[in-house]
C-alpha cells in the first residue's frame, strides 16, 4: 500500500492551507493511501532555526519521508513564496532525501496573482532534493476556502474539483493505487485544470 507524508507548512491548524491539506488527506484516504501527518507545530522552533539534525522530531520526520512514496505539502503564501517555517524544515532533509518520490503541493493566498508561487518558489527546492516528479499543484484564494463556525472546512466547488483531479493524478504515480480515475469524456478539460502531464 502506498504511503504519503502530509506536511502542513502553517503553524496554525486552523489556517486555510491546513484546511486544504485536511481535505487532500481525506481524498487520499478514500483512495486507499496511508497518510502520515506532520505539522510545523510538531517541531521545536529552535531545532528548525538552528538546524538541529539530531532533534528526535526531525529524525522522526526524515525517517517517515525516507519510507514514504510521496509527499503532500501545503503552505500559505507569504510575500509571494511558501512559509519560512516550511523552508527551515525542508532544509533538514538529507541531500537526496526526496529521490524516487512524488510530490503534490497545495497553497493558499489572498490573490490569484500568487498562483505560480509553487512552481517558482517550492519546486526548485524539491528538485534540489532529487524529487522524482511533481504533480502540478493546487492554489486556492481566501475566497475559495474557509473554516466554518461549526468547525467544518468549506472548499468552493471549482477548487474541490481541481483538488480531486490533482489527487487522482498524484495517486496514479504512487505504487499500487486503488483509485485514480480520469473521465475519458472530459480528459482535455481535466488535463487543463489539473495540469496533468501525459
C-alpha positions as CSV (number, residue, x, y, z in Angstrom):
1,X,0.0,0.0,0.0
2,X,1.3,3.5,-0.9
3,X,2.4,5.8,1.9
4,X,2.3,9.6,1.8
5,X,3.7,12.1,4.2
6,X,1.4,15.1,4.5
7,X,3.1,18.2,5.8
8,X,1.3,21.4,6.9
9,X,3.6,24.4,6.3
10,X,1.5,26.7,8.5
11,X,1.9,27.0,12.3
12,X,-1.9,27.2,12.7
13,X,-4.1,24.1,12.5
14,X,-7.0,26.5,11.5
15,X,-5.2,28.1,8.6
16,X,-6.7,27.9,5.2
17,X,-3.7,25.9,3.9
18,X,-4.1,23.4,6.8
19,X,-7.8,23.0,5.9
20,X,-6.9,22.4,2.3
21,X,-4.4,19.8,3.3
22,X,-7.0,18.2,5.5
23,X,-9.3,17.8,2.5
24,X,-6.5,16.5,0.4
25,X,-5.7,13.9,3.1
26,X,-9.4,12.8,3.1
27,X,-9.3,12.2,-0.6
28,X,-6.0,10.2,-0.3
29,X,-7.5,8.0,2.4
30,X,-10.6,7.4,0.2
31,X,-8.2,6.2,-2.5
32,X,-6.6,3.7,-0.1
33,X,-3.4,5.6,0.6
34,X,-1.8,5.5,4.1
35,X,-1.1,9.0,5.3
36,X,1.3,10.1,8.0
37,X,0.7,13.7,9.0
38,X,3.2,16.3,10.2
39,X,2.8,20.0,11.0
40,X,5.3,22.7,11.9
41,X,3.9,22.6,15.4
42,X,5.4,19.1,15.8
43,X,8.8,20.6,16.0
44,X,10.6,22.9,18.4
45,X,11.2,26.2,16.7
46,X,14.8,26.4,17.8
47,X,15.6,22.9,16.3
48,X,14.5,24.2,12.9
49,X,16.1,27.6,13.1
50,X,19.4,26.2,14.3
51,X,19.4,23.2,12.0
52,X,19.5,20.5,14.7
53,X,19.6,17.4,12.6
54,X,19.8,15.3,15.8
55,X,16.4,16.5,17.1
56,X,14.2,13.5,17.7
57,X,11.2,15.1,16.0
58,X,13.3,16.0,12.9
59,X,14.7,12.5,12.8
60,X,11.2,11.0,13.0
61,X,10.1,13.3,10.1
62,X,13.1,12.4,8.0
63,X,12.6,8.7,8.7
64,X,8.9,9.0,7.7
65,X,9.9,10.7,4.4
66,X,12.5,8.1,3.7
67,X,9.9,5.3,3.8
68,X,7.2,7.3,2.0
69,X,6.3,7.1,-1.6
70,X,5.1,10.6,-1.9
71,X,4.7,14.0,-0.2
72,X,1.6,16.2,0.1
73,X,2.7,19.7,1.1
74,X,0.5,22.6,1.9
75,X,1.6,26.2,2.7
76,X,0.2,29.7,2.9
77,X,1.8,32.1,0.5
78,X,3.7,34.9,2.3
79,X,5.4,37.6,0.2
80,X,5.0,35.5,-3.0
81,X,6.6,32.4,-1.5
82,X,5.8,29.5,0.7
83,X,6.3,29.8,4.5
84,X,9.7,30.3,6.1
85,X,8.9,27.7,8.7
86,X,8.4,25.1,5.9
87,X,11.8,26.1,4.4
88,X,13.6,25.5,7.7
89,X,12.2,22.0,7.9
90,X,12.9,21.1,4.3
91,X,16.4,22.3,4.8
92,X,16.9,19.5,7.4
93,X,16.1,16.7,4.8
94,X,19.1,14.8,3.5
95,X,20.7,15.9,0.3
96,X,18.9,13.2,-1.7
97,X,16.0,12.9,0.7
98,X,13.3,13.0,-1.9
99,X,14.9,10.7,-4.5
100,X,12.3,8.5,-6.2
101,X,9.3,10.2,-4.5
102,X,6.3,12.1,-6.0
103,X,5.1,15.4,-4.6
104,X,1.8,17.4,-4.8
105,X,1.9,20.9,-3.5
106,X,-1.1,22.9,-2.2
107,X,-1.1,26.6,-1.3
108,X,-3.5,29.3,-0.2
109,X,-3.2,33.1,-0.6
110,X,-5.0,36.3,-0.8
111,X,-4.8,36.7,-4.5
112,X,-4.7,34.5,-7.6
113,X,-1.7,36.6,-8.6
114,X,0.4,34.2,-6.5
115,X,-0.8,31.1,-8.3
116,X,2.7,30.4,-9.7
117,X,4.4,30.8,-6.4
118,X,4.6,27.0,-6.0
119,X,6.3,26.5,-9.3
120,X,8.7,29.4,-8.9
121,X,9.5,29.0,-5.2
122,X,8.9,25.5,-3.9
123,X,9.5,23.3,-7.0
124,X,13.2,24.3,-7.4
125,X,13.8,23.4,-3.7
126,X,12.2,20.0,-4.2
127,X,14.2,19.4,-7.4
128,X,17.4,20.1,-5.5
129,X,16.4,17.2,-3.2
130,X,16.1,14.9,-6.3
131,X,12.3,14.7,-6.3
132,X,11.2,12.2,-8.9
133,X,8.1,14.0,-10.1
134,X,5.8,16.9,-9.0
135,X,2.2,16.5,-9.9
136,X,1.3,20.1,-10.7
137,X,-0.2,21.9,-7.7
138,X,-3.4,23.4,-6.4
139,X,-3.7,27.1,-5.4
140,X,-6.8,28.5,-3.6
141,X,-7.5,32.1,-2.8
142,X,-9.1,33.1,0.5
143,X,-12.5,33.2,-1.2
144,X,-12.2,29.6,-2.3
145,X,-11.6,28.0,1.2
146,X,-12.7,28.9,4.7
147,X,-13.3,27.4,8.1
148,X,-16.9,27.5,9.2
149,X,-18.3,28.4,12.6
150,X,-19.2,24.7,13.2
151,X,-15.5,23.7,12.7
152,X,-16.0,22.2,9.3
153,X,-13.9,23.4,6.3
154,X,-15.6,24.7,3.2
155,X,-14.0,24.3,-0.3
156,X,-15.6,26.0,-3.2
157,X,-16.9,23.6,-5.9
158,X,-14.3,24.5,-8.6
159,X,-11.5,24.3,-6.1
160,X,-12.8,20.9,-4.9
161,X,-12.8,19.7,-8.5
162,X,-9.2,20.9,-9.1
163,X,-8.1,19.2,-5.8
164,X,-9.8,15.9,-6.8
165,X,-8.1,16.0,-10.2
166,X,-4.8,16.7,-8.7
167,X,-5.1,14.0,-6.0
168,X,-6.2,11.4,-8.7
169,X,-3.2,12.3,-10.7
170,X,-0.9,12.1,-7.6
171,X,-2.3,8.7,-6.6
172,X,-1.7,7.4,-10.1
173,X,2.0,7.9,-9.7
174,X,2.1,6.0,-6.3
175,X,2.7,2.3,-6.1
176,X,-0.5,0.1,-6.5
177,X,-3.1,2.9,-6.4
178,X,-6.6,1.7,-5.6
179,X,-8.3,4.7,-7.3
180,X,-7.0,7.0,-9.9
181,X,-9.7,7.9,-12.4
182,X,-9.8,10.3,-15.4
183,X,-13.1,10.6,-17.1
184,X,-12.5,9.9,-20.8
185,X,-15.2,12.4,-22.0
186,X,-13.5,15.2,-20.0
187,X,-9.8,14.3,-20.5
188,X,-8.8,17.6,-22.2
189,X,-10.5,19.7,-19.5
190,X,-9.1,17.6,-16.7
191,X,-5.6,18.0,-18.1
192,X,-6.0,21.7,-18.3
193,X,-7.5,22.1,-14.8
194,X,-5.3,19.6,-13.1
195,X,-2.1,20.4,-15.0
196,X,-1.6,16.7,-15.6
197,X,1.3,15.7,-17.8
198,X,0.5,13.0,-20.4
